[in-house]
């Protein structure tokens, strides 16, 4: 987080992108380990899960800050 000149807290988005990437990687590995090996389906599921979890994470960071 960065406290800006205008007196508002600015949340740097790099950490949110990093968390989203880790969520995607963990989800992809978990899907492959449970047997979903068709890559287009796995990527679609990864996209949906990572978008949903990143949205919740971003909303939580905004509310707590």
Kinemage of the C-alpha trace (Angstrom):
@kinemage 1
@onewidth
@group {chain A} dominant
@subgroup {mainchain}
@vectorlist {calphas} color= white
{ca unk a 1} P 0.000 0.000 0.000
{ca unk a 2} L 1.123 3.505 -0.757
{ca unk a 3} L -0.131 6.622 0.997
{ca unk a 4} L -0.456 9.181 -1.796
{ca unk a 5} L -0.133 12.954 -1.893
{ca unk a 6} L -3.909 13.405 -2.076
{ca unk a 7} L -4.340 11.686 1.278
{ca unk a 8} L -5.805 8.421 0.044
{ca unk a 9} L -4.415 4.928 0.376
{ca unk a 10} L -3.416 3.474 -2.994
{ca unk a 11} L -3.199 -0.302 -3.097
{ca unk a 12} L -0.394 -1.425 -5.391
{ca unk a 13} L -1.796 -4.003 -7.774
{ca unk a 14} L 1.359 -6.094 -8.113
{ca unk a 15} L 0.554 -8.178 -5.067
{ca unk a 16} L -2.957 -8.897 -6.345
{ca unk a 17} L -1.568 -10.057 -9.699
{ca unk a 18} L 0.959 -12.255 -7.882
{ca unk a 19} L -1.724 -13.859 -5.718
{ca unk a 20} L -3.845 -14.462 -8.825
{ca unk a 21} L -0.931 -16.180 -10.534
{ca unk a 22} L -0.326 -18.452 -7.561
{ca unk a 23} L -4.030 -19.305 -7.369
{ca unk a 24} L -3.984 -20.207 -11.071
{ca unk a 25} L -0.900 -22.378 -10.726
{ca unk a 26} L -2.176 -24.215 -7.653
{ca unk a 27} L -5.589 -24.766 -9.260
{ca unk a 28} L -4.031 -26.070 -12.483
{ca unk a 29} L -1.785 -28.510 -10.621
{ca unk a 30} L -4.721 -29.650 -8.463
{ca unk a 31} L -6.895 -30.258 -11.530
{ca unk a 32} L -4.163 -32.272 -13.224
{ca unk a 33} L -3.619 -34.320 -10.079
{ca unk a 34} L -7.303 -35.268 -9.814
{ca unk a 35} L -7.379 -36.408 -13.416
{ca unk a 36} L -8.602 -33.508 -15.530
{ca unk a 37} L -6.024 -33.728 -18.302
{ca unk a 38} L -7.898 -32.086 -21.172
{ca unk a 39} L -6.046 -28.755 -21.241
{ca unk a 40} L -8.833 -26.500 -22.636
{ca unk a 41} L -11.223 -27.631 -19.899
{ca unk a 42} L -8.561 -27.285 -17.218
{ca unk a 43} L -7.680 -23.761 -18.373
{ca unk a 44} L -11.352 -22.731 -18.403
{ca unk a 45} L -11.807 -23.986 -14.852
{ca unk a 46} L -8.566 -22.286 -13.781
{ca unk a 47} L -9.728 -19.004 -15.325
{ca unk a 48} L -13.082 -19.089 -13.549
{ca unk a 49} L -11.639 -20.074 -10.162
{ca unk a 50} L -8.769 -17.594 -10.261
{ca unk a 51} L -11.070 -14.745 -11.314
{ca unk a 52} L -13.507 -15.504 -8.499
{ca unk a 53} L -10.847 -15.889 -5.809
{ca unk a 54} L -8.913 -12.819 -6.963
{ca unk a 55} L -12.106 -10.773 -6.881
{ca unk a 56} L -12.751 -11.833 -3.294
{ca unk a 57} L -9.119 -11.115 -2.374
{ca unk a 58} L -9.198 -7.653 -3.981
{ca unk a 59} L -12.486 -6.789 -2.310
{ca unk a 60} L -11.130 -7.925 1.056
{ca unk a 61} L -7.958 -5.868 0.694
{ca unk a 62} L -10.018 -2.808 -0.230
{ca unk a 63} L -12.356 -3.198 2.741
{ca unk a 64} L -9.562 -3.832 5.241
{ca unk a 65} L -7.467 -0.919 4.004
